Amino acid sequence: MASAMTSTDFEVLTNDARSMASWSVVEGSVSGLQAEVALERDVMAFPADDVKAVLSVVAPRVDDSHRAPLRLVAVLDKSGSMHGEKIRLVKQTMIFMLRYLSDKDALGVVEYGSDVKVVAPLTLCDQDGRTRLQHAIERIQISGQTNLSGGLIKGLELHKDNPRHVAAEAPKQPVKVGNTYRRMTPEEAKDKVERGEHFGHPEAAMPSDAERVHEWTMALRFAPEDQKLVKKVVFKLHETFRDPVVEVTTAPFELKRFGWGTFMVKVFIHLQDGRQVETSHMLCFDKAESFRTVLLPLRSPATARSESFWGLCGTSSADQGSEFTVGTREFTMETREFTVESREAVVRSTFLFTDGHANMGITKTEDLCQAATGLLGELKEYKSSISTFGFGADHNAEMLRCLADTTTDGTYSHVESEDQIAEAFGEALGGLLSTTHQNVSLTLQLAPNVTFSRAYSSFKPTVEHGVVTFELGDLFSEERRDILVSLRLPDSTSAEGRLEAIGRLEARGFSVISKRSETNTKALMIERRAVVEQSQMNHQVELHWNRYVTNEALENARMVADRGDLKQAREILDAASVTLGASPLVINGDPICLSLLSDLQDCLGDLQHRDDYFQKGSKKMAMIQGMHSKQRATHGASTSMYTNAVMKEYRAAFKMGIA
């Protein structure tokens, strides 16, 4: 923390009457991070008074050819409500995304329904990696409820792992999988049932036309040298069995039962080296034996550091007793060690997609956001931003907005219809791939007797010994963060018309392109006079005052509307619209202020009917408020004011490429 400046520190500023612009101090390239300052007035009277100022940091313009590696984890909802076109477009968009990830990037995928599964760990996106990731994404199937918390926590935890490189396929060995069959006589079957030897669940009803006369033995037949590699085999049977999961720990690995119908038996082979392989078999009652040969990677890969990709993927966190699913196609993943795999070397983000409310795991917004905040703190240098995407009318916008706000640079996007899924993902990816600076901050050192009153911003300051600091997270190319503050100036004893120092602003951030920290400094200077004529407010100060008025109105209106008072919510937005309408910037056609006014009126239209508000308006208001408060695009109607060239390019490409 920098110490407060004394009068001596400011002497060089107060003894030179050059313009404020000449006091720029740049360490590093002028094309790097830039600080900007705007004061409400150029001239203030001698008596003590308040003055507003805009403290800004601006990222340089770069293209996506000069960028940091990306570590992205996609956490995808596969619950029953995602059936049909929704899941198809999400999967297609994820596969399309692979085209834009290079071999220095890594993608991980987590799916969640009732259970949680790592579809793919962080995998480097070279040619082989993209192929494997595509196969993994294509296999996602709809099922279950919505364990959103389990999916998010698992997704965040993936960032702790170094990305894996797809190596050659693991060796595979032939295994015969199938069943033998015998039809019992009615007398034999009846005798078994009467002795209680059947395996049906006591509450499971048997179809009226079915007969419990089918005796079968499910078996795995290994080569002698391969059978010793097997530790145990777990058979998962139909849910109507009294014990639907049966573990066999000795050879021969087979299971004998009798019942009334056929079904798919899932088989989990646990190997001595700790890996797990899955296969399955549909029971056949048409002949005495029904076996097929499958190739399975039973032997350990030759590379000591290699491990089965699908073994890594078979993790579940619905609860500790939940069953997980692993793939049937095996290939090896080599763990590649990185000497510098930290927040200063890579861009990390987690995309969370859902179309419903969390109904398993942690279901309360406050509890889940607290858990996410705690986990992000534990991740330290592996902490990622969280961008949430809520599809349709049934998701919990407040939960998704809160999760996005657990990081300074996270966003919440309301994806209203299927045809917006691709462009929402594309825009967000374009932003990540144009990241220029990380851990950006603005620090204002105040001159003696100048005091900090307050900030009109969602970014909360820390104030200590005359030093005010704002932590702003990461910046994309061309992005800016503008913090409106109010300062208290003391009585002036300066000579008439003399420039007086208020403070010094420093913008600081780590450049992911030049791999070093950059700082840029600006002085805050103001002229003091005995008599000051009334003048118009500075353009930047008025603009960001209007942005603050808009954000406050949206937040307050949403709070009362959520309680059911749509009338009061309309009054709040009406009042803010009147305030903006009287602004000289709006009157003179400033495009940003006109967009702010348009957003207010758009949200006002969704407050006419209760159903409209809760299905669409509440989500739109949450998204627009987040967009303007963080100055980051969130796929809204007025998002273009915060969208850089790369984001626009990716948004258009994804919209055209997904059908």
C-alpha positions as CSV (number, residue, x, y, z in Angstrom):
1,M,0.0,0.0,0.0
2,A,1.4,3.4,-1.0
3,S,1.7,6.0,1.8
4,A,-0.1,9.3,1.8
5,M,1.7,12.1,0.0
6,T,3.0,15.1,2.0
7,S,3.2,18.7,0.9
8,T,6.8,18.1,-0.2
9,D,5.6,15.3,-2.5
10,F,3.3,17.7,-4.2
11,E,5.7,20.6,-4.5
12,V,6.7,19.8,-8.0
13,L,3.1,19.8,-9.1
14,T,2.0,23.0,-7.3
15,N,5.1,24.9,-8.5
16,D,4.5,24.3,-12.2
17,A,1.4,25.6,-14.0
18,R,1.5,23.3,-17.0
19,S,-1.7,21.7,-18.1
20,M,-3.0,18.6,-16.5
21,A,-2.3,16.5,-19.7
22,S,1.4,17.2,-19.5
23,W,1.6,15.4,-16.1
24,S,1.3,12.0,-17.7
25,V,4.0,9.6,-16.5
26,V,4.3,6.4,-18.5
27,E,6.4,3.5,-17.5
28,G,6.6,1.3,-20.5
29,S,5.1,1.6,-24.0
30,V,2.6,4.3,-24.7
31,S,0.5,1.6,-26.4
32,G,0.1,-0.2,-23.1
33,L,-2.3,0.5,-20.1
34,Q,-3.4,4.1,-19.9
35,A,-4.7,6.1,-17.0
36,E,-7.2,9.0,-17.6
37,V,-8.7,11.6,-15.3
38,A,-11.7,13.9,-15.8
39,L,-12.8,16.5,-13.2
40,E,-16.3,17.9,-12.9
41,R,-15.0,21.5,-13.4
42,D,-11.8,23.0,-14.6
43,V,-12.0,25.8,-12.1
44,M,-13.2,25.8,-8.5
45,A,-13.7,28.6,-6.0
46,F,-11.4,29.1,-3.0
47,P,-13.8,27.9,-0.3
48,A,-13.9,24.2,0.6
49,D,-16.2,22.3,-1.7
50,D,-17.0,18.9,-3.3
51,V,-15.9,17.9,-6.7
52,K,-16.7,14.8,-8.8
53,A,-14.0,13.1,-10.8
54,V,-13.8,10.1,-13.2
55,L,-10.8,7.9,-12.7
56,S,-10.2,5.7,-15.7
57,V,-8.0,3.0,-17.0
58,V,-8.0,2.0,-20.7
59,A,-6.6,-1.2,-22.3
60,P,-4.8,-0.9,-25.7
61,R,-6.3,-2.3,-28.9
62,V,-4.8,-5.6,-29.9
63,D,-5.9,-8.5,-32.1
64,D,-6.3,-12.1,-31.0
65,S,-3.0,-13.1,-32.7
66,H,-1.1,-11.7,-29.7
67,R,-2.7,-13.1,-26.6
68,A,-2.2,-15.3,-23.5
69,P,-3.1,-19.0,-23.4
70,L,-6.7,-19.6,-22.3
71,R,-7.8,-22.1,-19.7
72,L,-11.6,-22.5,-20.1
73,V,-13.9,-24.8,-18.3
74,A,-17.5,-25.2,-19.6
75,V,-20.1,-26.4,-17.0
76,L,-23.1,-27.6,-19.0
77,D,-26.6,-28.4,-17.8
78,K,-27.8,-31.8,-19.1
79,S,-31.0,-32.0,-17.0
80,G,-34.2,-33.2,-18.5
81,S,-35.4,-29.7,-19.4
82,M,-32.5,-29.3,-21.8
83,H,-33.9,-31.8,-24.2
84,G,-34.2,-31.3,-27.9
85,E,-32.9,-28.2,-29.6
86,K,-31.4,-26.6,-26.6
87,I,-28.8,-29.3,-25.8
88,R,-28.2,-29.8,-29.6
89,L,-27.2,-26.2,-30.0
90,V,-25.1,-26.1,-26.8
91,K,-23.1,-29.1,-28.0
92,Q,-22.8,-27.8,-31.5
93,T,-21.6,-24.4,-30.2
94,M,-19.0,-26.0,-27.9
95,I,-17.7,-28.1,-30.9
96,F,-17.7,-24.9,-33.1
97,M,-15.7,-23.2,-30.3
98,L,-12.9,-25.6,-30.8
99,R,-12.0,-24.0,-34.1
100,Y,-11.0,-20.9,-32.3
101,L,-8.8,-22.5,-29.6
102,S,-5.1,-23.0,-30.5
103,D,-2.7,-25.6,-29.2
104,K,-1.7,-23.3,-26.4
105,D,-5.3,-23.2,-25.1
106,A,-7.0,-25.8,-22.9
107,L,-10.7,-26.7,-22.5
108,G,-12.3,-28.7,-19.8
109,V,-16.0,-29.8,-19.8
110,V,-18.2,-30.7,-16.9
111,E,-21.8,-31.9,-17.3
112,Y,-24.4,-31.9,-14.5
113,G,-27.9,-33.3,-14.1
114,S,-28.6,-35.3,-10.9
115,D,-25.0,-36.4,-11.0
116,V,-21.9,-34.5,-12.0
117,K,-19.3,-35.8,-14.4
118,V,-16.1,-34.5,-15.8
119,V,-16.6,-35.1,-19.5
120,A,-13.1,-33.9,-20.2
121,P,-10.3,-32.6,-17.9
122,L,-8.4,-29.5,-19.0
123,T,-7.2,-30.7,-22.4
124,L,-4.7,-28.9,-24.7
125,C,-6.5,-28.0,-27.9
126,D,-4.0,-29.3,-30.5
127,Q,-5.4,-31.4,-33.3
128,D,-5.7,-34.6,-31.3
129,G,-7.0,-32.8,-28.3
130,R,-9.8,-31.1,-30.3
131,T,-10.8,-34.4,-31.8
132,R,-11.0,-36.0,-28.4
133,L,-12.9,-33.1,-26.9
134,Q,-15.4,-33.2,-29.8
135,H,-16.1,-36.9,-29.2
136,A,-16.5,-36.2,-25.5
137,I,-19.0,-33.4,-26.1
138,E,-21.0,-35.4,-28.6
139,R,-21.6,-38.1,-26.0
140,I,-23.4,-35.8,-23.5
141,Q,-26.9,-37.1,-23.0
142,I,-29.9,-35.6,-21.3
143,S,-30.9,-37.0,-17.8
144,G,-31.7,-36.0,-14.3
145,Q,-32.5,-32.9,-12.3
146,T,-30.3,-29.8,-11.8
147,N,-27.3,-30.2,-9.4
148,L,-25.9,-26.8,-10.5
149,S,-23.7,-26.4,-7.4
150,G,-22.0,-29.7,-7.9
151,G,-21.3,-28.8,-11.5
152,L,-19.9,-25.4,-10.7
153,I,-17.7,-26.6,-7.9
154,K,-16.3,-29.4,-10.0
155,G,-15.7,-27.0,-12.8
156,L,-13.8,-24.5,-10.6
157,E,-11.7,-27.3,-9.2
158,L,-10.5,-28.4,-12.6
159,H,-8.5,-25.2,-12.8
160,K,-6.1,-26.6,-10.2
161,D,-5.0,-29.3,-12.7
162,N,-2.3,-28.7,-15.3
163,P,-3.7,-29.2,-18.8
164,R,-3.2,-32.6,-20.4
165,H,-1.8,-33.5,-23.7
166,V,-3.5,-36.2,-25.8
167,A,-1.0,-38.9,-26.5
168,A,-1.2,-42.1,-28.5
169,E,-4.1,-44.5,-27.9
170,A,-3.7,-46.9,-25.0
171,P,-3.2,-50.6,-26.0
172,K,-6.4,-52.6,-26.0
173,Q,-7.1,-56.2,-25.3
174,P,-10.0,-58.4,-26.5
175,V,-12.7,-59.3,-23.9
176,K,-15.7,-61.4,-24.6
177,V,-18.8,-59.8,-23.1
178,G,-22.3,-61.4,-23.0
179,N,-24.7,-63.8,-21.3
180,T,-25.7,-67.4,-21.3
181,Y,-29.4,-68.2,-21.1
182,R,-31.8,-71.0,-20.0
183,R,-35.6,-70.9,-19.9
184,M,-36.8,-72.6,-16.7
185,T,-39.9,-74.7,-16.5
186,P,-42.9,-73.1,-14.8
187,E,-42.6,-75.5,-11.9
188,E,-38.9,-74.8,-11.5
189,A,-39.5,-71.0,-11.5
190,K,-42.4,-71.3,-9.1
191,D,-40.3,-73.3,-6.7
192,K,-37.5,-70.7,-6.7
193,V,-40.0,-67.9,-6.1
194,E,-41.7,-69.7,-3.3
195,R,-38.3,-70.3,-1.6
196,G,-37.5,-66.5,-2.0
197,E,-34.7,-67.1,-4.4
198,H,-35.8,-64.4,-6.9
199,F,-34.0,-61.1,-6.9
200,G,-36.8,-58.6,-7.6
201,H,-37.4,-55.5,-5.5
202,P,-40.5,-56.2,-3.3
203,E,-42.2,-52.9,-4.5
204,A,-41.4,-53.5,-8.2
205,A,-44.4,-54.6,-10.2
206,M,-44.0,-57.2,-12.9
207,P,-46.0,-56.6,-16.2
208,S,-49.1,-58.7,-16.3
209,D,-48.1,-60.6,-19.4
210,A,-44.5,-61.3,-18.2
211,E,-43.1,-64.6,-16.8
212,R,-40.3,-64.9,-14.3
213,V,-38.7,-67.9,-16.0
214,H,-35.6,-66.5,-17.6
215,E,-32.3,-67.6,-16.1
216,W,-29.2,-65.8,-17.3
217,T,-25.5,-65.5,-16.5
218,M,-23.8,-62.2,-17.3
219,A,-20.1,-62.9,-17.9
220,L,-16.8,-61.4,-18.9
221,R,-14.2,-63.8,-20.5
222,F,-10.7,-62.5,-20.3
223,A,-7.5,-64.0,-21.7
224,P,-5.5,-65.6,-18.8
225,E,-2.8,-63.0,-18.9
226,D,-5.4,-60.2,-18.8
227,Q,-7.7,-61.6,-16.1
228,K,-5.0,-61.0,-13.4
229,L,-5.1,-57.3,-14.3
230,V,-8.7,-57.1,-13.0
231,K,-9.3,-56.3,-9.4
232,K,-13.1,-56.5,-9.4
233,V,-16.1,-56.0,-11.7
234,V,-19.3,-54.1,-10.8
235,F,-22.5,-54.9,-12.6
236,K,-25.3,-52.4,-12.7
237,L,-28.7,-54.1,-13.3
238,H,-32.2,-52.8,-13.9
239,E,-33.7,-50.7,-11.1
240,T,-36.4,-53.3,-10.4
241,F,-33.8,-55.7,-8.9
242,R,-33.6,-55.8,-5.1
243,D,-29.8,-55.2,-5.4
244,P,-29.3,-53.3,-8.7
245,V,-25.5,-52.9,-8.1
246,V,-23.5,-56.1,-7.6
247,E,-19.8,-56.3,-7.1
248,V,-17.8,-59.4,-8.1
249,T,-14.3,-59.6,-6.7
250,T,-13.1,-63.0,-7.8
251,A,-12.7,-64.8,-11.2
252,P,-14.6,-65.9,-13.1
253,F,-16.2,-62.5,-13.2
254,E,-19.8,-63.4,-13.8
255,L,-23.3,-62.9,-12.3
256,K,-26.2,-65.4,-12.4
257,R,-29.8,-64.2,-12.0
258,F,-33.3,-65.0,-13.2
259,G,-36.2,-62.7,-14.0
260,W,-38.9,-61.7,-16.5
261,G,-37.3,-59.4,-19.1
262,T,-34.2,-58.1,-20.9
263,F,-32.4,-54.9,-20.2
264,M,-29.0,-53.2,-20.6
265,V,-26.4,-54.3,-18.1
266,K,-23.7,-51.7,-17.4
267,V,-20.3,-53.2,-16.5
268,F,-17.5,-51.3,-14.6
269,I,-14.1,-53.1,-14.7
270,H,-11.8,-52.0,-11.9
271,L,-8.2,-52.6,-12.7
272,Q,-5.3,-53.4,-10.4
273,D,-3.5,-50.1,-11.5
274,G,-6.4,-48.0,-10.2
275,R,-8.0,-47.3,-13.6
276,Q,-11.6,-48.1,-14.4
277,V,-13.1,-49.2,-17.8
278,E,-16.7,-49.4,-18.8
279,T,-18.6,-51.6,-21.2
280,S,-22.2,-52.8,-21.4
281,H,-24.4,-55.6,-22.8
282,M,-28.0,-56.0,-23.7
283,L,-29.3,-59.3,-22.3
284,C,-30.4,-61.8,-25.0
285,F,-32.9,-64.6,-24.4
286,D,-33.0,-65.8,-28.0
287,K,-30.2,-68.4,-27.7
288,A,-28.1,-70.3,-25.2
289,E,-25.1,-68.0,-25.5
290,S,-24.8,-64.5,-26.8
291,F,-21.3,-63.0,-26.6
292,R,-19.4,-60.4,-28.5
293,T,-15.7,-59.3,-28.5
294,V,-14.9,-55.8,-27.4
295,L,-11.4,-54.1,-27.2
296,L,-10.7,-52.6,-23.8
297,P,-7.5,-51.0,-22.5
298,L,-6.7,-53.4,-19.7
299,R,-2.9,-53.0,-19.7
300,S,-1.3,-49.9,-18.3
301,P,0.0,-47.5,-21.0
302,A,3.8,-47.7,-21.7
303,T,4.3,-44.1,-20.5
304,A,4.6,-44.1,-16.7
305,R,3.1,-40.6,-16.5
306,S,0.1,-41.5,-18.7
307,E,-3.4,-42.3,-17.5
308,S,-6.7,-43.1,-19.1
309,F,-8.5,-40.1,-20.3
310,W,-11.9,-41.6,-19.5
311,G,-10.6,-42.8,-16.1
312,L,-9.8,-39.2,-15.4
313,C,-13.2,-38.2,-16.6
314,G,-15.2,-40.6,-14.4
315,T,-15.8,-38.4,-11.4
316,S,-19.1,-37.6,-9.8
317,S,-20.1,-35.3,-7.0
318,A,-23.9,-35.4,-6.9
319,D,-23.2,-37.0,-3.5
320,Q,-20.6,-39.4,-2.3
321,G,-22.8,-42.4,-3.1
322,S,-23.8,-41.4,-6.6
323,E,-22.9,-43.6,-9.5
324,F,-20.7,-42.0,-12.2
325,T,-20.5,-42.8,-15.9
326,V,-17.3,-43.2,-17.8
327,G,-16.8,-43.5,-21.6
328,T,-16.1,-46.6,-23.6
329,R,-13.5,-45.2,-25.8
330,E,-10.0,-45.1,-24.3
331,F,-7.0,-43.0,-25.0
332,T,-4.2,-41.8,-22.9
333,M,-3.6,-38.3,-21.6
334,E,-0.1,-37.2,-20.8
335,T,0.3,-34.7,-17.9
336,R,2.5,-31.9,-19.3
337,E,4.2,-30.0,-16.5
338,F,4.2,-26.2,-16.9
339,T,6.9,-24.1,-15.1
340,V,4.6,-21.1,-15.2
341,E,0.9,-22.0,-15.0
342,S,-0.5,-19.1,-13.0
343,R,-2.9,-16.2,-13.2
344,E,-0.1,-14.1,-14.7
345,A,0.7,-16.5,-17.5
346,V,-2.8,-17.6,-18.6
347,V,-6.4,-16.4,-18.8
348,R,-8.8,-18.5,-16.7
349,S,-12.5,-18.6,-17.0
350,T,-15.5,-20.8,-16.2
351,F,-18.7,-20.8,-18.3
352,L,-21.8,-22.0,-16.5
353,F,-24.9,-22.7,-18.6
354,T,-28.3,-23.6,-17.3
355,D,-32.0,-23.3,-18.2
356,G,-33.5,-24.0,-14.8
357,H,-33.4,-23.7,-11.0
358,A,-31.0,-25.6,-8.9
359,N,-33.0,-28.4,-7.2
360,M,-30.2,-30.6,-6.0
361,G,-27.1,-29.9,-3.9
362,I,-26.8,-26.3,-2.7
363,T,-30.1,-24.7,-3.8
364,K,-30.0,-21.3,-2.0
365,T,-28.4,-18.4,-3.8
366,E,-26.7,-17.0,-0.7
367,D,-25.2,-20.4,0.3
368,L,-24.0,-21.2,-3.2
369,C,-22.4,-17.8,-3.8
370,Q,-20.7,-18.1,-0.4
371,A,-19.4,-21.5,-1.3
372,A,-18.1,-20.2,-4.7
373,T,-16.4,-17.3,-3.1
374,G,-14.7,-19.6,-0.6
375,L,-13.5,-22.0,-3.2
376,L,-12.2,-19.1,-5.4
377,G,-10.2,-17.9,-2.5
378,E,-8.7,-21.4,-2.0
379,L,-7.7,-21.6,-5.6
380,K,-5.4,-18.6,-5.2
381,E,-3.4,-18.3,-8.4
382,Y,-5.7,-20.7,-10.2
383,K,-8.8,-18.6,-9.5
384,S,-11.0,-18.1,-12.6
385,S,-13.7,-15.6,-13.6
386,I,-17.2,-17.0,-13.8
387,S,-19.5,-16.1,-16.7
388,T,-23.0,-17.4,-16.4
389,F,-25.5,-18.0,-19.2
390,G,-29.2,-18.4,-18.2
391,F,-31.4,-19.8,-21.0
392,G,-35.1,-19.1,-21.4
393,A,-37.7,-18.0,-18.8
394,D,-37.2,-20.6,-16.0
395,H,-33.6,-20.0,-14.7
396,N,-32.8,-18.2,-11.5
397,A,-31.4,-14.9,-12.7
398,E,-30.5,-13.7,-9.2
399,M,-28.4,-16.8,-8.5
400,L,-26.5,-16.5,-11.8
401,R,-25.9,-12.8,-11.4
402,C,-24.6,-13.3,-7.9
403,L,-22.3,-16.1,-9.0
404,A,-20.9,-13.8,-11.8
405,D,-20.3,-11.1,-9.2
406,T,-18.1,-13.4,-7.1
407,T,-15.3,-12.2,-9.4
408,T,-14.8,-8.7,-10.5
409,D,-14.8,-9.6,-14.2
410,G,-17.6,-12.2,-14.3
411,T,-20.8,-11.6,-16.3
412,Y,-24.3,-12.9,-16.4
413,S,-26.0,-13.2,-19.8
414,H,-29.7,-13.8,-20.4
415,V,-30.1,-16.0,-23.5
416,E,-33.7,-15.5,-24.4
417,S,-34.0,-18.0,-27.3
418,E,-32.2,-20.9,-28.9
419,D,-30.8,-18.9,-31.8
420,Q,-28.9,-16.6,-29.3
421,I,-26.9,-19.4,-27.7
422,A,-24.1,-19.4,-30.2
423,E,-23.6,-15.7,-30.4
424,A,-23.7,-15.3,-26.6
425,F,-20.9,-17.9,-26.3
426,G,-19.0,-16.4,-29.2
427,E,-19.0,-12.9,-27.8
428,A,-17.8,-14.1,-24.4
429,L,-15.0,-16.2,-26.0
430,G,-13.9,-13.3,-28.1
431,G,-13.5,-11.2,-25.0
432,L,-11.4,-13.8,-23.2
433,L,-9.2,-14.3,-26.3
434,S,-8.6,-10.5,-26.4
435,T,-7.5,-10.1,-22.8
436,T,-4.6,-7.7,-22.5
437,H,-4.1,-7.1,-18.8
438,Q,-4.7,-9.0,-15.5
439,N,-5.1,-7.8,-11.9
440,V,-5.7,-4.2,-13.0
441,S,-6.0,-1.6,-10.3
442,L,-6.5,2.1,-10.0
443,T,-4.8,3.9,-7.0
444,L,-5.5,7.5,-6.1
445,Q,-3.0,9.2,-3.8
446,L,-4.7,12.3,-2.4
447,A,-3.0,15.6,-1.8
448,P,-2.8,16.8,1.8
449,N,-6.2,17.9,3.2
450,V,-8.1,16.4,0.2
451,T,-10.4,13.7,1.4
452,F,-12.3,10.9,-0.3
453,S,-16.1,11.1,0.1
454,R,-17.5,8.2,-1.8
455,A,-17.5,6.1,-5.1
456,Y,-20.4,5.8,-7.4
457,S,-19.5,2.4,-8.6
458,S,-20.0,-1.3,-8.1
459,F,-16.2,-1.6,-7.6
460,K,-15.7,-1.1,-3.9
461,P,-12.6,0.9,-2.8
462,T,-10.2,0.4,0.0
463,V,-9.1,3.6,1.7
464,E,-6.1,3.9,3.9
465,H,-4.0,6.9,4.9
466,G,-5.1,9.1,2.0
467,V,-4.7,6.3,-0.6
468,V,-7.8,5.0,-2.4
469,T,-7.5,1.7,-4.4
470,F,-9.9,0.0,-6.7
471,E,-9.3,-3.7,-7.8
472,L,-10.7,-4.1,-11.3
473,G,-9.8,-7.6,-12.4
474,D,-8.9,-8.3,-16.1
475,L,-9.3,-6.1,-19.1
476,F,-10.1,-7.0,-22.7
477,S,-8.7,-5.2,-25.7
478,E,-10.1,-1.6,-25.9
479,E,-12.0,-2.0,-22.6
480,R,-12.0,0.7,-20.0
481,R,-13.1,1.1,-16.4
482,D,-14.4,4.4,-15.3
483,I,-14.9,5.1,-11.6
484,L,-16.9,8.1,-10.6
485,V,-15.8,9.5,-7.2
486,S,-16.5,12.5,-5.0
487,L,-13.6,14.3,-3.4
488,R,-13.7,17.1,-0.7
489,L,-11.3,20.0,-1.5
490,P,-10.0,22.1,1.4
491,D,-10.1,25.9,1.5
492,S,-7.5,27.2,-0.9
493,T,-4.7,29.6,-0.1
494,S,-3.2,29.5,-3.6
495,A,-2.7,32.6,-5.7
496,E,-5.5,33.6,-8.1
497,G,-5.6,31.3,-11.1
498,R,-2.9,28.9,-9.9
499,L,-3.1,25.2,-10.6
500,E,-3.5,23.2,-7.4
501,A,-2.8,19.5,-7.0
502,I,-5.6,17.2,-5.8
503,G,-3.8,13.9,-6.2
504,R,-2.0,11.4,-8.4
505,L,-3.8,8.5,-10.2
506,E,-1.9,5.3,-11.0
507,A,-3.2,2.6,-13.3
508,R,-1.4,-0.7,-12.8
509,G,-1.8,-4.2,-14.4
510,F,0.1,-7.2,-15.6
511,S,0.4,-7.3,-19.4
512,V,-0.3,-10.9,-20.6
513,I,1.3,-9.9,-24.0
514,S,4.6,-8.3,-22.8
515,K,4.7,-10.6,-19.7
516,R,5.4,-7.7,-17.3
517,S,3.7,-5.2,-15.1
518,E,2.8,-1.8,-16.5
519,T,1.9,1.4,-14.8
520,N,0.7,4.8,-16.1
521,T,0.2,7.8,-13.9
522,K,-1.8,11.0,-14.2
523,A,-1.9,14.0,-11.9
524,L,-5.2,15.6,-10.8
525,M,-4.9,19.4,-11.1
526,I,-7.5,22.1,-10.7
527,E,-7.5,25.9,-11.0
528,R,-8.7,27.8,-7.9
529,R,-10.2,31.4,-8.1
530,A,-12.0,33.8,-5.9
531,V,-15.0,34.0,-8.2
532,V,-16.1,31.2,-10.6
533,E,-18.7,31.5,-13.3
534,Q,-21.1,28.6,-13.6
535,S,-19.9,26.1,-16.3
536,Q,-21.2,23.0,-17.8
537,M,-20.3,19.7,-16.2
538,N,-17.4,17.8,-17.8
539,H,-18.6,15.4,-20.5
540,Q,-17.1,12.3,-18.9
541,V,-18.3,13.1,-15.5
542,E,-21.9,13.7,-16.7
543,L,-21.8,10.5,-18.8
544,H,-20.8,8.3,-15.9
545,W,-23.2,10.1,-13.5
546,N,-25.9,9.1,-16.0
547,R,-24.6,5.6,-16.0
548,Y,-24.7,5.6,-12.2
549,V,-28.3,6.9,-12.2
550,T,-29.3,4.1,-14.6
551,N,-27.7,1.4,-12.5
552,E,-29.2,2.6,-9.3
553,A,-32.7,2.8,-10.8
554,L,-32.4,-0.7,-12.3
555,E,-31.2,-2.2,-9.0
556,N,-33.9,-0.5,-6.9
557,A,-36.6,-1.2,-9.4
558,R,-35.7,-4.9,-9.6
559,M,-35.7,-5.2,-5.8
560,V,-39.2,-3.8,-5.4
561,A,-40.5,-5.7,-8.5
562,D,-39.2,-9.0,-7.1
563,R,-41.5,-8.3,-4.1
564,G,-44.4,-7.9,-6.5
565,D,-44.7,-4.1,-6.5
566,L,-44.5,-3.4,-10.2
567,K,-46.1,0.0,-9.8
568,Q,-43.3,1.3,-7.6
569,A,-40.7,-0.2,-9.9
570,R,-42.2,1.6,-12.9
571,E,-42.1,4.9,-10.9
572,I,-38.4,4.4,-10.2
573,L,-37.5,3.8,-13.8
574,D,-39.8,6.7,-14.9
575,A,-38.0,9.1,-12.5
576,A,-34.6,7.9,-13.8
577,S,-35.7,8.4,-17.4
578,V,-36.8,11.9,-16.6
579,T,-33.4,12.6,-15.1
580,L,-31.5,11.3,-18.1
581,G,-33.9,13.0,-20.5
582,A,-32.9,16.4,-19.0
583,S,-29.2,15.7,-19.4
584,P,-27.4,17.9,-22.0
585,L,-25.7,14.8,-23.3
586,V,-29.0,13.1,-24.1
587,I,-30.4,16.3,-25.5
588,N,-27.3,16.6,-27.8
589,G,-27.6,13.0,-28.9
590,D,-24.7,11.4,-27.1
591,P,-24.9,7.7,-28.2
592,I,-24.0,6.1,-24.9
593,C,-26.4,8.2,-22.9
594,L,-29.2,7.5,-25.5
595,S,-28.5,3.8,-25.0
596,L,-28.8,4.1,-21.3
597,L,-32.1,5.9,-21.7
598,S,-33.2,3.2,-24.2
599,D,-32.4,0.4,-21.7
600,L,-34.5,2.1,-19.0
601,Q,-37.4,2.4,-21.3
602,D,-37.0,-1.2,-22.6
603,C,-37.0,-2.5,-19.0
604,L,-40.0,-0.3,-18.2
605,G,-41.9,-2.1,-20.9
606,D,-41.4,-5.4,-19.1
607,L,-42.9,-4.1,-15.9
608,Q,-46.5,-3.8,-17.2
609,H,-47.5,-7.3,-16.4
610,R,-46.4,-9.7,-13.7
611,D,-45.9,-12.7,-15.9
612,D,-43.8,-10.6,-18.4
613,Y,-41.6,-9.4,-15.6
614,F,-40.9,-12.7,-13.9
615,Q,-40.4,-14.6,-17.2
616,K,-38.3,-12.0,-19.0
617,G,-38.0,-8.6,-17.4
618,S,-36.3,-9.6,-14.2
619,K,-33.6,-11.4,-16.1
620,K,-33.1,-8.6,-18.6
621,M,-32.8,-6.0,-15.8
622,A,-30.2,-8.1,-14.0
623,M,-28.2,-8.5,-17.1
624,I,-28.3,-4.9,-18.2
625,Q,-27.5,-3.7,-14.7
626,G,-24.4,-6.0,-14.6
627,M,-23.4,-4.9,-18.1
628,H,-23.4,-1.2,-17.2
629,S,-21.9,-1.5,-13.7
630,K,-18.9,-3.6,-15.0
631,Q,-18.7,-1.9,-18.4
632,R,-18.5,-5.3,-20.0
633,A,-20.7,-6.8,-22.8
634,T,-23.3,-9.3,-21.7
635,H,-25.2,-10.1,-24.9
636,G,-27.7,-7.3,-24.3
637,A,-29.4,-5.1,-26.8
638,S,-27.0,-2.2,-26.0
639,T,-24.0,-4.4,-25.6
640,S,-22.1,-2.8,-28.5
641,M,-20.9,0.1,-26.4
642,Y,-18.7,-2.4,-24.5
643,T,-17.9,-4.8,-27.3
644,N,-14.4,-4.7,-28.9
645,A,-13.5,-5.7,-32.5
646,V,-12.6,-9.3,-31.6
647,M,-15.9,-9.8,-29.7
648,K,-17.9,-8.5,-32.6
649,E,-16.0,-10.8,-35.0
650,Y,-16.6,-13.9,-32.9
651,R,-20.2,-13.1,-32.2
652,A,-20.9,-12.8,-35.9
653,A,-18.9,-15.9,-36.7
654,F,-20.7,-18.1,-34.2
655,K,-24.1,-16.7,-35.3
656,M,-23.3,-17.6,-38.9
657,G,-21.6,-20.9,-38.1
658,I,-24.3,-22.5,-35.9
659,A,-27.6,-23.6,-37.5
